Amino acid sequence: MTQRIAADVFRDGRWAGIRSWSYHRPQWQVVTLWKAPNLSVVSVDDVAGHPALAEAADALRRELGGW
């Protein structure tokens, strides 16, 4: 999903978001929401040192840098 396509869908105003696939891992779903009135933040977790972050970095073959 390109930024241009996402911007076009957003400007259209008929959609609450989009679902696409990851460029790096097509089996990973990417969901972007900009209208979600029934959702609320329950908690915010610090990702530094989180095992999922290390797994994602490994799967994408990326260095975590200062994380």
N, C-alpha and C positions, 0 to 999 in steps of 0.2 A: 504494500500500500504506500503510495507516494504521498508526500505532504500536500501536493496539489489536489489529488483526488480527495483526501480527507477534508481539505478546506472547502472544496466544492460541495461535498456531502453536508458539511456543517452549515454552509451558507444556504443550502436548499431549504433547511428548516423543518423538513418532514421527519427527520430521524433523531433518535436519542443518542445514537452512537454507531459505531461500526465494529465488525469483527473481521479479522484478516488472519494471515499466517506470518510467522517470523521469517524474515529474509534468511537468517542464519540457520534456523531450525524449522522447516515447514510444518513439522508435526506439532509445534507449539502454537497455540492460539493466542492472538493479541486482541484484546478487547479495549476499545476506547469509548468512554461515555462522557457526554457533555451535558446531558439532561437526565438526571436520575433523582427525581423528587422523593422517591420512596427509599432511597439509600441514605444512611448516615454513618459517620465515622464512629466505630466502636472503640478502636484502639489504634495506636501508632507504635510500631516496633522499630527499634534501632537495628538496621541491617548489618552494621559493622560486626564482623565475626560470625554472622549467621550462616549455618551450614548450607542453606539454599543458595546464598550468594556465592559461596565457594563452588557449589555444584554447577551453577550457571556459568561462572567464569571458566571452569574446567571444560564444560560442554562447548562453550564458544571459543575455547582456546585463547582466553584473554587474561592478562595480568590484572590483579586487583589493585595494584599500586599502593596507595597509602591506606587502604582499607585494612 
